[in-house]
Amino acid sequence: MSLLGKVVLITGSSRGIGKATALRVASEGANVVINYINDVATANSLVDQIGPDRALAVQADASKLSDLDRLVETAVAKFGKIDVVIPNAGILPLKDLESTSEEDFDRTYNLMVKGPYFLAQKAVKHMPPGGRIIFVSSGTARYSSVSPAYLLYTSSKGAIEQMTRIMSKDLARKGISVNAVAPGPTTTKLFLDGKSEQLLKAIAGSSPFNRIGEPEEIAAVMAFLCGKDSSWISGQIVGVNGGMA
């Protein structure tokens, strides 16, 4: 599969799944817009690794519409178009109903629902037919056993799944497909932080493969959904979780 000439914009791409996806699509020929909020050194290192003619780092807060405007405009100014948008930026608030403040709720939904919604709106103006929007959901939106502490996080991912389902019907008229990838537990800093070895071992044991996924494994599915071989896939939530249920 080749992504030669495609322009892929990924928010939150200086680390974790976003970083792995940036490197994967670049290895298949894509030009990449790397978004970060604080880690300028890693973002610039990725640009150097991919090549400054094929990569661009843009500092932007993916929860703020004015920053999203600037992100899209900067991408189009360099590459002339956007073929794929992956709104990957996220946080992992561990908040059950009782512990959730209004500030927690607004911060989570601004970044993980409002940001993706309006990034898609702004980017499609610059997308040719064959474009792709790939949202990021989570296995927690489907698992039957989820800790109450994941209420706020998982509710935002439920919104993403409905956005995927309905937006795909809207944008099909433009030749743009819309899907979401729903990773299971993955060895990112965001997921690993604060978890004991004992807990991680128990989580790994819930997979038939007895391990936790790697960012590169999620990135491989992202790259497939960017390419022409996924042209008949739209409105789908693609679970990438090693068989966890």
N, C-alpha and C positions, 0 to 999 in steps of 0.2 A: 504494500500500500504506500502511495506517495501523497504527501501533503504539499508538494512543491508549489510555491506561489500563493499558498493560503496564508491569511493573516488571522492569527489566533490571539484573542485578548483574554487574559486570565487574571481575575482579581485575587489578592492574597497569594501571590505566586512567588514570594521570596522564601517560602519554607513548605515543608510537608507535602501534601498531595498536589498543591498548586505548583510547587517547584518541580516535583517529579514530572508533572504533566508538561510544564514548559520545556523541560529537557527532552522528553519523549517526542513531542510534536516537532520540536526543532530538529531532532535526529532524522525525522522523516521529511524534512525540507521546508517546514512552515516558518514564516516570519512570526515573531512572538512579541506581544506587548506584555511586559511584566509589571504588575502593580504591587506596590508595597505601601505600608503606612509609616514604619519606623526604620526598618532594616535596610538602609541605603547601601551598606557595604555588600551584603549578600546579593541584592538586586543588581548592583553594578558588576559584581563578579559573574553573575549569570549572563549579563550582556556580553562581557568579555569572552566567556566560554562559548557562547553561541555565535558571536560576531556582531559588531556594532552596525553592520549593514543589514542584519536580519533580526535584530532584537532592540527593544527600546524599554527603558525602565521609567515608570511614571509614579511619582508619589501622589497618592490620593486616598482620602477616606471613603471607602466604598459604601458608607452609610449616608453620605451627604450628596444631594443632587447636584450642587454646584461643582463638587469635585468630580462627579461622574461625567458631567458635561465636559470638563477639562480633559479627563482621561480619554473620552471618545474623540474629542477634537484633536488631541495630540497624536493619537493613533492614526487617524485619517490623514493628518497633515504629513506624517512620515510615509505611510504605506498606501494611501489612496482609497482604502476600503477596509471593511472588517468582514471576514468570512465566518468566524466562529467566536462566540462569547461564552466564557465559562465563569459564571459568578461564584467563585470558590471561597471568597473571604468569609471567615466565620469565627465564632467564639463558642465555648462550651460552658455555659452557665449551669451549675448544678443547683437548681432551685425548684423545690416543691411548692405547692400552692401557698402554704403558710409563710414561707420565707421569701417569696417574690415581692419586691418593691416595684413601684411604678417606674423608677429609674432602671431597674433590671429589665423590666418588660420592654420599655422604649428602646434601650440600648440593643437588646437582642433582636427585636423586630425591625428596627431601623437598618441594622446591618444585614440580617439574614432573610428579610422579606421585602421591605421597601427598597433596599439597595438593588437586589436582583431584578425586581419588577421594573424599576425605572432604568436600570442599565440596559435591559432588553429593549425597552421603549426607545431609548436614545440610539442604540446600536443598529436596530433594524433599518433605520433611515439610510444607513451606509452599507447594507448587506445586499449582495447580488443574489439571484436565485441559486439555490443549492446551499444557502447559508445554514448555520447550525447554532442553536442555543442549547447549552448543556448545563442544566442546574445541578446543584448538589443537595441531595436529601441525606438520609441516614437509615441504617438498618433499624434504629430504634423506633422508626415510624411503622415498622411492620412486625417486630418481635412481639411474641405473646407475653414475655416476661421482661419488664422494664422497671427499673427502680423509680420510685416517685420523684427522686431528685432530678430526673431527666424531663420533668413535665414542661418547663418553659422551653428548653432546647427542642424537644420533640414536637411540641405544638407548632413551632416555627417551621419545622420540616414538613409537617402536615400541610401547611399553607403552600410550601414549595411544590408538593406533589399535586395539589389541585391547580396551581398555576401552570404546571407542566401540562396537565391533562387538557385544560381549556385553551391555553395559549397556542397549543399545537393546532387546534381547529381554526383559530384565527389566522395564524401566519402561514398555513398551508397555501393560501391563495397567493402568497408572495414566493412560494417555492422554498420556504424556510421550515426546517424540521425543529421540533422542540422535544427534548428528552431530559431525564434526570438520572444521575448515577447515585445509588444509595450504598455507600461503603458500610461494611461492618467494622468492628474494631481494627484499627490500623496503627502501626507503630510510628505515629507522629508525636511531636512534643506536646501538641494540644491534648492528645488522648492519654499519653503516658504520664503526664504531670500529676503528682499526688497519689498515684496508685502504687501499692506495695507489690513486691514480687509475688506474694501469695495470691493477691487479687488478680494479677495479670495471668498467673498460671491457671487460675480458675476460669478466667475469661477464655483463655486459649483452649481449655478443655471443652468448651461448648461448641467448638468447631470439630467436624469429623476429621479434619487434618491435624487437630491438636496444636494449633498455632494461631498467631495473630497475623493479619495481612500486612503487606508491605506497601508503601506509597507507590512504588513502581508498578505494582499489580493493578492498582486503581487507575494509574496513568495510562496503562495499556488499553483499558476499556475506553477511557476518555479519547484516546487517539483514534480508536476504531470508529467512535461516533462522530469524529471530525471528518472522516473520509467518505469517499463515494460509495464504498461497500455498505454503508449504513443508510443509503438513500430511502429505503422503504421502512425505516424505523422512525416512528414519531408518536408522541404522546405517551411514551413508556417510561416506567421507573425500572431501571436496570440494577438489580441487586448484585453487589460485588462483595461477597461476605464469606466465601469458603464453605458455603452450605449451612451456615448458622440459621436457626429458625426461631 
